[in-house]
Each structure stands twice: as C-alpha cells, then as structure tokens.
Amino acid sequence: MKKKVIILMVLIVQASLFAQNYKFGKVSKEEVEEQFYPTDSTVDAAYLYKYRRSYFDFIPNEGFQLITNIHHRIKIYTKEGFDYATKSVKYYNPDSGESESVGSIRGYTFFKENGKIQKEKLSKKSIFKEKINKYNSKVKITMPKLQEGCVVDIKYTITSPYATSIDDVEFQKGIPIKKINSQLEFPEYYTFRSTNKGYYSIPVKKSSKSGKIGDSEYRVNVLNFNGNNIPALKNNESYVANINAYRGGVKFELSQTNFMSIGGELKNYSTSWANVSQQIFRSSSFGAELKKTSYFKEDLDKLLVDYKASTEKLNAIFQFVKSKVKWNGFYGKYTEKGVKKAYKESAGNVADINLMLTSMLRYAGLKANPVLVSSRGNGLPLFPTLKGFDYVISVVQFPDDSYVLLDATESYSLPNVLPVRALNWDGRLVKKDGTSSWVKLTSSIKAKEDNTMMVKISDDISVNGFIRTKFENLNALNFRSKNNHIKKEVLETKYEEKNNLEVEDFKITNEQDLSKPVIRRVKFYSEDLVEEISGKLYIEPLLFLTNHKNPFKLEERKFPVDFATAWKDENKIFIEIPEGYKVEKLPEPIGIALPDNIGIFKYQVLQIGNKIKTISILEFNSSIIPSSYYQYLKDFYGTLVKKQSEKIVLVKI
C-alpha cells in the first residue's frame, strides 16, 4: 500500500511539473511523446498552452498604445494538423494613417529523432508579410520540420496605436486547449464594457496594480482568465453562419475615457443603443453623407420624370444605383471615399453605396433610412456596440407599416431579397433625429428551387432524361452571383461531375432578367441511375436528387441552425416504365412536420398509367431554428434520408 501511495505521489508531481512547464522554448519530453489528446483521440492538433497579455504602454508626446504578447504551444498529432502550425496574424495597416505592427517573432519546432528530442529554430526566411488590401496586412509564420507528433512553440507581439479597441478574449477554438492564460491590463483612464459570448465561460479574477506617467501614478485594473482542458467547438456541421460567434469568450467595448485627473476630458461612448445610433449618425462619414444631394440631383431629376408611384420610384432608383456604382468588396458602416467621390468614380464600399441609395430615395420623397447591420462574419451585436456593426443597408417604410429592405452592393439583389452576407438576425434602423429601432432582416419570401425531371429507361437500363430547374428569390440571387461569370462549358462540366452523368444539352435563361426566375434546362444521359439484380430493376425515385446524408450529426448542438432564409425545395420526377416491366413495389407515402410549424416534408411515389410520379416537398418557414429543436431536426432529416433512399422495384412481366 505504501509503495502505491509513493508511486501515485510521483505521478502527481510529474503531472504537475508537466502542466506548469510553459516557459517559451522549454518543451517537455512528455509533450513531444504524447500520441493523442487525452479526452478526444480524434483531434488532429491541440493547444498545450495559449497565452495572451494585453496592456497599455504610455509613449511621451504620443499617448497610450496597446501591446499584446502572444505565446502559443501547439501539439500536432496528425498530418491534417499541420495547418495549425502555420500562423497567420492579421493587423491593421492602412495606406495612410497610423498602423499596427507585428514583431518579436520567435519560434521552435520540437520533434523526436533517433530516440532524442530535437528542436529547430524558426528562420526569418519563414516569416512573410503580405498586404491583404488597402486597410489590412498579415504576417504568415511557417514553422520548420513539421511532422506527426511534433510540438511548435510560437511567440510574437502586436503593437497598436489604437488603444480604444481590444480584441476578444477567445476561450474556445476549433481544437481543444489544455491550458489558457489571458491577462488584460487597463489604465484607470479607460472603462471597457465586457460581455460573455458563446457557450463556454471562464470566471474572471480581478486585481489591480500601479502604473506611472512621469511622476504621476495611476491604477491599472487587471483581468485574468485561467482555464484548463477546454473542449473544442468544431465547425463540422451544416448551416452555421459564424462558428466564432458561438465559441466561448469575452468581448470588450470602450464605454468611457476619463483623463480629467491629468488635465484631459471625459468622453462617454456606447452606453445604450440610443447612444450608439447617435454617435454613428453624427459621424461626418455617415449622417453628413445622407444630406448631400447636389452630386446626383440632375441625373435623378431626369430619371424620375416618368415615375410617379412610390414603388416605381423605389425600383428605378434602386436599379440606377446598382448600375451606376459598383461595390469594391469592402464592408463598413462609414463611407470610405464619400458618396460624392464614389458616385463620380462609380465605385465604393458598402456605406458609400447604400447611404447614397438612402439619400436618393429621400430626395424622391420616400421615407428611407439606413439600417446598421452586423454581417454574418462579424458575429451578433448582443449589447450596445459600435464595433458590432460593420455593414449598412437601406429601408423604405410605407404608410401601411410595411417596409422594403434594399442592398445596392449586390447586382442581382431585389427589394427584400438581400445577399446572404447581410442576413444576420436583426438590423438597427437609424432615423434622421438619431433615434433607432430594430428591424428584422430576414424576409418572409422563401428561397425556392423547383425541379421537374422526366426520364426514360432504355433496354440496356441506361437512362435518358431532361430536367428543368427553376431558382427563385435568394436562390436566384445566389445562382446568378455564383455562376453568371462562368463559361457555359465549365458549368456543364461541374454539373456532370456533381451528378455523375453526361450532359447532352445545357441551357440557362433569365441570367440577367431579375424580374424572372433563373431557369436551367439540362438534357442528360446516365448508366448509373438504375440497378439490375436478378432480373429486377431498382431505382431511387428522386434519381440524382436524392439526399443520402443527414447534414446534422452532433449528439448535441448548442448553437442555432441558420438557413439564412426560409426556403422550399420541390421535386417532381416522372419515370417511364420500360416495356416488359411492371411495378412490384413503390415506397409508401409520408408526411412529417417539425414542431411549431417550423418545417414539413411531404413525399409520395405513385403509378399513373405507364409512368411513376414522385413528388417531394421540403419546406422551412423560419430562417433560424433554435438549438432546442435540434434533436427534432436531426430525426426529421434522418427520416427524410431513409425515405428518399427507398427504391422503386420493377419486375419483368
């Protein structure tokens, strides 16, 4: 018994030493030899240590700058985990103005060779700086000697002159974290509002210490987050807008600066939604831009001569802006060039275009206002925030309380049919007086796909067929945006590869006519849609439109299912029964519904004369399905996949 206790104590001491050995460049043998992550053997990599310290450094004659020190130790278990050993650090680096910088980059790769632990130092030749766009750059760090089982140790420092903006503290990533230590230090002059995000939290430990400017001391408020064995939140499920929005962490928003004690002033920031709206509206790159009309007045007066009704004016102005000014790919709630310059140069960012659109609609006598949006990649604005909005669209309200949402950055958009990037829960409507209110971004107009297919089975059980597909609303927008710039021959090849068939004729109509749905007509041939076994023919009723996989695989999903929009898929398939055969078996019909009218699935296969007709309808009435319905949805799709996989059986007469 005494011997067992001693052994146990030794193991505890060793484990403790292993857990605490986080000095940069001092990786243990146990870390290198570890073959899989203890609580999840399926992961390809894991953070053994994830450290961050953000603090404020005072520079005489310049003020405070924000310094962030990073130290990441990552274990690579498989070749698929090599990507985690390549770091890409994005930083703000505008063509003009103050820039952030990334420096003090150091790194080692530890690996086992000939029974001994070796380490390879990161070379300067493996550090690359790249300009992403006129605002941002990135530093790419490629670690040396990568191999299965290695451990990489990386350190770097980010220096920012923008001391009012703090990056989120991230508790969770796509791989697990054994040990996390994040520390933030704020001078008493800055007050930040913090809020938890995601579904994993770490309690904060608060303390304080002293800082100094010359001979004057000030208090530094310290926040420390320490956690162990944090599970990954992987992005391996369908219909997720932005997985980072659901990973545990803390967001920070500046609410006040107070330099009165050292001769400065007090400023309040985003303390309420009214305050946020007013701050944004008062900006010279927002509210002031809405008042400008002289640059478009002459052109718009000519345009509106033939239009009297409000809807006619709305549509005419919307199409005019889309054709006149092209989106340069940049988001933003504030204008980049200014509406006048964007109009002259026929290009601008999101705010340039949609604030211009709003101004023109107002000029035409319509009740138009801007709507602040957090794009799908930007997360959700859960509390009053300036950073939470990175996009703006336009709304026109009518006397009957109806409204139309417009986004002129998308060439193929329509009134109330916004591009997916802008469909993120609710937007904040900002009025002329600076007051604001929420407006629902998702439309009740369903995205639709309608397939009608007719096929004939030849004597050699090959199939000749024709399929007509109609895309409407958001599906039409997405189809045009994705495919209109691609040559017909390339689209044909992609269609063949996706559906494992040969295309004999391929035609798309209404690519540019936004008033009509996109129509795709395909004549095809296939040798793989019918299976013959012992003289019987087996056919899946939906042929190559069959859903074979359930998109929902998790045992539990804590974040919602995000379809972006309500939608409906309808398939009608007509299969001609070949001569000399008759139906032996058809799948039974089914109709199932999700609770609270969320969605339905209807499916029927029946014989009509010498044809078999299959009707399949899948419809969802909501764009967002809460996680509380996940098990219902998973079972719903499981039943759907099973039913669609049942085969028609034909037997010889």
C-alpha positions in Angstrom: 0.0 0.0 0.0 2.8 2.4 0.9 4.5 1.7 -2.4 1.3 2.5 -4.3 0.9 5.8 -2.5 4.6 6.8 -3.3 4.1 5.9 -7.0 0.8 7.9 -7.1 2.6 10.9 -5.5 5.4 10.7 -8.0 2.9 10.6 -10.9 1.0 13.6 -9.4 4.3 15.6 -9.1 5.3 14.7 -12.6 1.9 15.7 -14.0 2.1 18.9 -12.1 5.6 19.7 -13.4 4.4 18.8 -16.9 1.4 21.1 -16.6 3.4 24.0 -15.3 6.3 23.9 -17.8 5.2 26.7 -20.0 8.4 28.7 -20.4 9.0 29.5 -24.0 11.4 27.2 -25.7 11.3 24.6 -22.8 9.1 21.8 -24.1 9.0 18.6 -22.1 9.6 15.1 -23.4 6.1 14.1 -22.4 4.6 16.8 -24.6 6.5 15.6 -27.6 5.8 11.9 -27.0 2.1 12.3 -26.4 0.4 10.4 -29.2 -3.2 11.6 -28.8 -5.2 14.2 -26.9 -6.3 12.6 -23.6 -10.0 13.5 -23.8 -10.5 13.4 -27.6 -8.3 11.0 -29.6 -9.9 12.2 -32.9 -8.4 15.7 -32.9 -5.5 16.5 -35.2 -3.9 19.1 -33.0 -4.4 20.9 -29.7 -3.2 23.9 -27.8 -1.0 22.8 -25.0 -0.7 26.4 -23.9 -2.5 29.5 -25.1 -1.2 32.7 -23.5 -2.1 36.3 -24.1 -1.2 39.5 -22.3 -2.6 42.9 -23.4 -1.5 46.0 -21.7 -1.2 49.8 -22.2 2.2 51.4 -22.6 2.5 55.2 -22.4 4.7 56.9 -25.0 5.6 60.5 -24.2 4.1 63.1 -26.7 2.0 60.3 -28.2 -0.1 58.8 -25.5 -1.1 55.2 -24.8 -0.5 52.3 -27.2 -1.8 48.8 -26.8 0.7 46.0 -26.6 -0.4 42.3 -26.9 2.1 39.5 -26.2 1.2 36.1 -27.6 2.6 32.7 -26.8 1.1 29.5 -28.3 2.3 26.0 -27.8 0.6 23.6 -30.2 0.8 19.8 -30.4 0.5 18.3 -33.9 -0.9 14.7 -33.7 -1.5 14.0 -37.4 -0.6 15.4 -40.9 -4.0 17.0 -41.0 -3.0 19.1 -38.1 -0.1 20.8 -39.9 -2.3 23.7 -40.8 -2.4 24.7 -37.1 1.4 25.1 -37.2 1.1 27.8 -39.8 0.1 31.1 -38.1 -1.5 34.0 -40.0 -1.6 37.2 -37.9 -3.8 39.9 -39.4 -3.2 43.5 -38.5 -4.5 47.0 -39.4 -2.1 48.6 -41.9 -3.9 51.4 -43.9 -2.3 53.0 -46.9 -2.3 56.3 -44.9 -2.5 56.9 -41.2 -1.2 55.1 -38.1 -0.6 51.4 -38.5 -0.4 48.4 -36.2 2.7 46.1 -36.3 3.7 42.5 -35.6 7.2 41.9 -34.3 9.4 40.0 -31.9 8.5 36.8 -33.7 10.2 33.7 -32.4 9.5 30.0 -32.7 10.7 26.5 -32.4 9.6 23.1 -33.6 10.3 20.2 -31.2 10.3 16.6 -32.6 11.7 13.2 -31.8 14.6 11.9 -33.9 16.7 8.8 -33.3 15.1 8.5 -29.8 16.1 12.0 -28.8 14.1 15.3 -28.6 15.4 17.8 -31.2 14.4 21.4 -31.8 14.5 23.5 -34.9 14.5 27.3 -34.7 12.2 29.4 -36.8 14.1 31.1 -39.6 13.4 34.7 -40.7 13.1 33.3 -44.2 9.9 31.5 -43.0 8.2 34.8 -41.9 6.3 36.6 -44.7 4.5 39.9 -44.7 1.7 40.3 -47.2 -0.7 43.2 -48.0 -4.3 42.0 -48.0 -5.9 45.2 -49.1 -5.6 48.9 -48.6 -6.5 48.6 -44.9 -5.0 45.3 -43.7 -1.9 43.2 -43.9 -0.9 39.9 -42.4 2.2 38.1 -41.2 2.4 34.5 -42.1 4.6 32.2 -40.0 5.6 28.8 -41.4 7.1 26.6 -38.7 10.1 24.3 -39.8 10.5 20.5 -39.5 6.8 19.7 -39.2 6.0 16.0 -38.7 3.4 14.0 -36.8 3.9 14.2 -33.1 5.9 17.5 -33.1 5.2 20.5 -30.8 5.5 24.0 -32.0 6.2 27.0 -29.7 5.5 30.5 -31.1 5.8 34.0 -29.7 5.1 37.4 -31.2 3.9 40.9 -30.2 1.3 43.1 -31.7 1.7 46.8 -31.2 -1.3 49.1 -31.8 -1.7 52.9 -31.6 -5.5 52.2 -31.3 -5.7 51.8 -27.5 -9.5 52.1 -27.6 -10.1 48.8 -29.4 -9.5 45.5 -27.6 -9.6 42.1 -29.4 -12.0 39.5 -28.0 -10.5 37.1 -25.4 -11.1 33.7 -27.0 -11.7 30.7 -24.7 -12.5 28.2 -27.4 -11.1 27.3 -30.8 -11.6 24.5 -33.4 -9.2 22.4 -31.4 -9.0 21.7 -27.7 -6.9 23.8 -25.3 -5.1 22.2 -22.3 -4.2 25.4 -20.6 -5.2 29.0 -21.3 -4.0 32.2 -19.6 -5.3 35.5 -20.8 -4.5 38.7 -19.0 -5.7 42.2 -19.8 -4.5 45.4 -18.0 -6.4 48.6 -18.4 -5.3 52.0 -17.0 -7.9 53.7 -14.9 -8.5 56.3 -17.6 -10.2 53.6 -19.8 -13.5 51.9 -18.9 -14.5 48.9 -21.0 -17.8 47.1 -21.0 -17.4 43.3 -21.2 -19.9 40.6 -22.1 -19.6 36.9 -22.5 -20.1 35.3 -25.9 -20.7 31.6 -26.8 -21.4 28.7 -24.6 -18.2 28.2 -22.6 -17.1 30.6 -19.9 -14.1 31.1 -17.6 -14.6 33.1 -14.4 -12.5 36.3 -14.3 -10.1 37.1 -11.5 -9.8 40.9 -10.9 -6.9 42.7 -9.3 -5.0 46.0 -9.6 -1.5 47.4 -9.7 0.2 50.7 -10.2 1.3 52.4 -13.4 3.3 55.6 -13.9 3.3 58.6 -16.2 6.4 60.7 -15.3 6.0 61.3 -11.6 2.3 60.6 -11.6 0.9 57.2 -10.5 -2.3 55.7 -11.8 -4.2 52.5 -11.1 -4.1 49.6 -13.6 -7.1 47.3 -13.5 -6.1 43.7 -14.2 -8.4 40.9 -15.6 -7.1 37.4 -15.6 -8.8 34.3 -17.2 -7.3 30.9 -16.4 -8.7 27.7 -17.7 -7.8 24.0 -18.2 -8.9 21.3 -20.6 -11.2 23.4 -22.7 -13.1 21.4 -25.3 -13.0 22.3 -29.0 -16.1 23.7 -30.7 -15.6 22.4 -34.2 -17.1 23.8 -37.4 -18.1 20.4 -38.8 -21.9 20.9 -39.1 -24.0 22.4 -41.8 -25.9 25.7 -41.6 -23.6 27.7 -39.3 -23.3 31.4 -40.1 -20.2 32.1 -38.0 -18.9 29.5 -35.6 -16.7 32.1 -33.8 -19.9 33.7 -32.6 -20.7 30.6 -30.6 -17.2 29.8 -29.2 -16.7 30.9 -25.6 -15.0 34.2 -25.0 -15.4 37.7 -23.8 -16.0 40.8 -25.9 -14.9 44.3 -24.9 -16.3 47.6 -25.9 -15.0 51.0 -24.8 -17.7 52.9 -22.8 -15.7 55.8 -21.3 -12.4 57.6 -21.3 -11.6 60.0 -18.4 -8.4 62.0 -18.4 -9.7 64.8 -16.2 -7.3 64.0 -13.4 -4.3 64.7 -15.7 -5.8 67.7 -17.5 -7.8 65.9 -20.1 -11.5 65.4 -20.7 -14.2 62.9 -20.1 -15.9 61.1 -23.0 -18.8 58.6 -23.0 -19.2 56.0 -25.7 -21.6 53.2 -26.5 -23.6 53.0 -23.2 -27.0 52.5 -24.9 -28.5 51.7 -28.3 -29.6 55.4 -28.5 -26.1 56.5 -27.7 -24.6 54.1 -30.3 -27.1 55.3 -33.0 -26.4 58.9 -32.3 -22.7 58.5 -32.3 -22.8 56.8 -35.7 -25.3 59.2 -37.1 -23.2 62.3 -36.0 -20.1 61.0 -37.9 -19.2 63.0 -40.9 -18.8 59.7 -42.7 -22.5 58.7 -42.0 -25.1 61.3 -41.2 -23.5 64.1 -43.1 -23.2 62.0 -46.2 -27.0 61.4 -46.2 -27.6 65.2 -46.6 -25.6 65.6 -49.8 -27.7 65.7 -52.9 -26.1 68.1 -55.4 -23.9 65.4 -57.0 -26.9 63.3 -58.2 -29.7 65.9 -58.4 -29.5 66.5 -62.2 -29.3 62.8 -63.1 -32.1 61.8 -60.7 -34.4 64.5 -61.9 -34.1 63.1 -65.4 -34.6 59.5 -64.1 -37.8 60.3 -62.1 -39.7 62.2 -64.9 -41.5 59.0 -65.9 -42.2 57.6 -62.5 -45.0 58.8 -60.1 -45.9 55.9 -57.8 -43.7 55.2 -54.8 -42.9 51.6 -55.8 -41.9 52.8 -59.3 -39.6 55.4 -57.9 -38.1 52.9 -55.5 -37.3 50.3 -58.2 -36.0 52.9 -60.6 -33.6 54.4 -58.1 -32.5 51.0 -56.8 -31.6 49.8 -60.3 -30.0 53.1 -61.1 -27.6 52.9 -58.1 -26.7 49.3 -58.8 -25.8 50.0 -62.4 -24.1 53.3 -61.6 -21.8 52.4 -58.7 -20.1 49.1 -58.2 -19.1 47.6 -54.9 -15.4 47.4 -54.3 -15.7 44.5 -51.9 -15.1 46.4 -48.7 -17.6 46.4 -45.8 -18.2 49.4 -43.5 -20.8 51.4 -41.8 -18.9 54.6 -42.6 -18.1 55.8 -46.1 -14.6 55.1 -47.5 -14.5 57.7 -50.3 -17.6 59.7 -49.5 -20.8 59.5 -51.6 -19.8 62.3 -54.0 -16.5 60.7 -54.9 -17.9 57.2 -55.1 -20.6 58.5 -57.5 -18.0 60.2 -59.6 -15.7 57.2 -59.7 -18.6 54.7 -60.0 -17.1 52.5 -57.1 -17.3 52.5 -53.4 -17.7 50.4 -50.2 -20.9 49.3 -48.6 -21.6 52.6 -46.9 -20.7 54.7 -49.9 -23.3 52.9 -52.0 -26.2 52.3 -49.5 -26.0 55.7 -47.9 -26.1 57.2 -51.4 -29.1 55.0 -52.2 -30.8 56.2 -49.0 -30.2 59.8 -49.8 -31.6 59.4 -53.3 -34.7 57.7 -52.0 -35.3 60.5 -49.6 -34.8 63.0 -52.4 -37.6 61.3 -54.3 -40.0 61.8 -51.4 -39.8 58.2 -49.9 -39.4 57.5 -46.2 -36.0 56.0 -46.3 -33.5 55.4 -43.6 -30.2 53.5 -43.2 -30.1 50.2 -41.3 -27.0 49.2 -39.4 -26.1 45.5 -39.9 -23.6 43.1 -38.4 -22.5 40.9 -41.4 -22.6 37.1 -41.0 -18.8 37.0 -40.5 -18.9 39.7 -37.8 -20.9 38.0 -35.1 -24.0 39.2 -33.3 -24.4 42.7 -31.6 -25.7 41.4 -28.3 -25.2 44.7 -26.4 -24.9 48.4 -27.3 -21.8 48.4 -29.5 -20.0 50.5 -32.2 -17.8 47.6 -33.2 -20.7 45.2 -33.6 -21.9 46.8 -36.8 -19.8 46.6 -40.0 -22.4 47.0 -42.7 -25.3 49.2 -43.7 -28.3 48.8 -45.9 -31.4 50.9 -46.7 -35.1 50.6 -45.7 -38.1 52.3 -47.2 -41.2 52.4 -44.9 -44.8 52.8 -46.2 -47.9 54.2 -44.5 -49.4 50.7 -44.0 -46.4 49.9 -41.8 -44.9 47.6 -44.4 -41.2 48.1 -45.4 -38.7 47.2 -48.1 -35.1 46.4 -47.4 -32.5 47.2 -50.1 -28.8 46.5 -50.7 -27.4 48.1 -53.8 -24.0 46.5 -53.4 -25.3 43.3 -54.9 -26.0 43.5 -58.6 -28.5 40.6 -58.5 -30.5 41.6 -55.4 -34.1 42.6 -55.3 -36.3 44.6 -52.9 -36.5 42.4 -49.7 -34.0 39.9 -51.2 -30.7 40.7 -49.5 -27.4 38.9 -50.2 -26.6 36.2 -47.6 -23.7 38.3 -46.1 -26.3 40.8 -44.8 -28.8 38.2 -43.4 -27.7 38.1 -39.8 -30.7 38.3 -37.3 -31.8 41.9 -36.9 -30.5 45.3 -38.0 -30.7 48.7 -36.3 -32.8 51.3 -38.2 -31.4 54.8 -37.6 -33.7 57.8 -38.2 -32.9 61.4 -39.1 -33.1 62.5 -35.5 -30.7 59.8 -34.4 -33.3 57.6 -32.7 -33.3 53.9 -33.7 -35.1 50.6 -33.5 -34.7 47.0 -34.5 -35.8 45.7 -37.9 -36.0 42.1 -39.0 -33.5 41.4 -41.8 -34.8 38.0 -43.0 -37.7 38.1 -45.4 -40.9 36.0 -45.4 -40.2 35.4 -49.1 -38.9 31.9 -49.4 -35.9 30.9 -51.4 -37.2 28.4 -53.9 -35.8 25.6 -56.1 -38.3 23.7 -58.3 -37.1 20.6 -60.2 -39.2 18.8 -62.9 -37.5 15.7 -64.4 -38.6 13.2 -67.0 -36.6 10.1 -67.7 -36.8 7.0 -69.9 -35.1 3.8 -69.2 -33.6 2.0 -72.3 -33.3 -1.7 -72.8 -29.7 -1.7 -71.6 -31.0 0.1 -68.4 -29.3 3.3 -69.2 -31.3 6.5 -68.7 -32.1 9.4 -71.0 -33.6 12.3 -69.3 -34.5 16.0 -69.1 -34.6 18.2 -66.1 -35.8 21.8 -65.7 -34.8 23.7 -62.6 -36.3 27.0 -61.5 -34.5 29.2 -59.0 -36.4 32.0 -57.3 -35.7 34.8 -54.8 -32.5 34.3 -52.8 -31.7 31.1 -54.7 -31.9 33.1 -57.9 -29.6 35.7 -56.5 -27.1 33.1 -55.3 -27.2 31.3 -58.6 -26.5 34.4 -60.6 -23.8 35.7 -58.3 -22.0 32.4 -58.3 -22.4 31.4 -62.0 -23.0 34.3 -64.3 -19.3 35.0 -64.7 -18.5 31.3 -65.5 -18.5 30.0 -69.1 -21.3 27.6 -70.1 -18.8 24.8 -70.8 -17.4 25.0 -67.3 -20.9 24.9 -65.7 -21.7 21.8 -67.8 -18.6 20.0 -66.6 -19.4 20.9 -63.0 -22.9 19.6 -63.4 -21.7 16.3 -64.9 -19.2 15.8 -62.1 -21.6 16.6 -59.3 -24.4 14.3 -60.6 -22.3 11.6 -62.2 -23.9 11.8 -65.6 -23.3 13.0 -69.2 -24.8 16.3 -70.3 -26.1 16.3 -73.9 -27.6 19.8 -73.8 -27.3 22.6 -71.3 -29.1 25.9 -71.3 -29.7 28.7 -68.8 -32.2 31.5 -69.3 -33.0 34.8 -67.4 -29.5 35.1 -66.1 -29.8 38.9 -66.3 -33.5 39.4 -66.2 -34.1 39.9 -62.4 -37.8 40.1 -62.9 -37.9 36.4 -63.7 -36.6 33.3 -62.0 -33.5 31.7 -63.4 -34.3 28.6 -65.5 -31.8 25.8 -66.2 -32.6 23.1 -68.7 -30.4 20.0 -69.0 -30.7 17.0 -71.3 -28.7 14.2 -69.9 -27.6 10.5 -70.2 -26.5 8.1 -67.4 -25.7 4.5 -66.9 -25.6 4.7 -63.1 -29.2 5.5 -62.1 -30.8 2.1 -62.4 -29.5 -1.1 -60.8 -30.4 -4.6 -62.2 -30.3 -7.5 -59.8 -31.7 -11.0 -60.7 -33.9 -9.6 -63.4 -35.4 -6.8 -61.3 -34.8 -3.1 -61.7 -34.1 -0.9 -58.6 -34.4 2.8 -58.9 -34.3 5.7 -56.4 -37.4 7.7 -57.0 -35.5 11.1 -57.0 -32.6 9.7 -59.0 -29.6 12.0 -58.6 -31.6 14.5 -56.5 -31.7 12.0 -53.6 -30.5 13.2 -50.2 -28.1 10.4 -49.0 -26.6 12.1 -45.9 -28.1 13.7 -42.8 -26.4 17.2 -42.5 -26.9 17.0 -38.7 -24.5 14.6 -36.9 -23.8 16.0 -33.5 -25.2 14.4 -30.4 -26.0 17.9 -29.1 -25.8 21.3 -30.8 -25.8 24.3 -28.5 -25.9 26.9 -31.3 -28.8 27.5 -33.7 -29.3 26.2 -37.2 -29.0 29.1 -39.6 -30.5 28.7 -43.1 -30.2 32.4 -43.8 -33.7 32.5 -45.1 -36.9 30.5 -45.2 -36.9 28.1 -48.2 -38.7 25.5 -50.2 -37.4 22.7 -52.5 -40.0 20.9 -54.6 -39.1 18.0 -56.9 -41.4 16.3 -59.4 -39.9 13.2 -61.2 -41.6 11.2 -64.0 -40.1 7.8 -64.8 -41.5 5.9 -67.8 -41.9 2.3 -67.0 -39.9 0.3 -69.7 -41.7 -2.1 -71.9 -41.9 -5.7 -70.5 -41.8 -4.5 -66.8 -44.3 -3.8 -64.2 -44.2 -2.2 -60.7 -43.6 -4.7 -57.9 -43.0 -2.2 -55.1 -43.2 1.5 -54.5 -42.2 3.4 -51.4 -45.0 4.3 -49.0 -46.0 8.0 -48.9 -45.0 10.0 -45.9 -45.7 13.4 -44.4 -43.9 14.7 -41.4 -43.7 18.1 -39.7 -41.4 19.8 -37.2 -43.0 21.4 -34.0 -44.4 24.9 -34.1 -44.8 24.9 -37.9 -41.0 25.2 -38.4 -40.9 22.8 -41.4 -42.5 20.0 -43.3 -41.5 17.1 -45.6 -44.0 15.5 -47.9 -43.2 12.6 -50.2 -45.3 10.4 -52.5 -44.5 7.9 -55.2 -47.4 6.6 -57.3 -48.1 5.0 -60.6 -50.0 6.9 -63.2 -50.5 4.7 -66.3 -47.1 3.7 -67.7 -45.3 6.3 -65.6 -44.1 6.6 -62.0 -44.5 10.0 -60.5 -42.6 11.2 -57.4 -43.4 14.4 -55.6 -41.0 15.6 -52.8 -41.5 18.8 -50.9 -39.1 20.1 -48.3 -40.1 23.4 -46.7 -38.8 25.5 -43.8 -40.8 28.5 -42.6 -38.1 30.0 -40.5 -34.5 31.1 -41.3 -33.2 30.4 -37.8 -34.0 27.2 -35.8 -33.1 27.4 -32.1 -30.9 24.7 -30.7 -33.7 23.4 -28.5 -35.2 21.9 -31.7 -32.0 20.3 -32.9 -32.9 16.7 -31.9 -36.3 17.1 -33.7 -34.5 18.4 -36.8 -31.9 15.7 -36.7 -34.6 13.0 -36.5 -36.6 14.8 -39.2 -33.7 14.6 -41.6 -32.9 11.1 -40.6 -36.4 10.1 -41.7 -36.1 12.1 -44.9 -32.9 10.4 -45.9 -34.2 7.0 -45.1 -37.4 7.5 -47.1 -35.7 9.0 -50.2 -33.3 6.1 -50.2 -36.1 3.5 -50.5 -36.2 2.1 -54.1 -38.8 1.5 -56.7 -38.7 -2.1 -57.7 -39.7 -3.2 -61.3 -40.1 -6.8 -62.3 -40.4 -8.4 -65.7 -43.9 -9.2 -66.8 
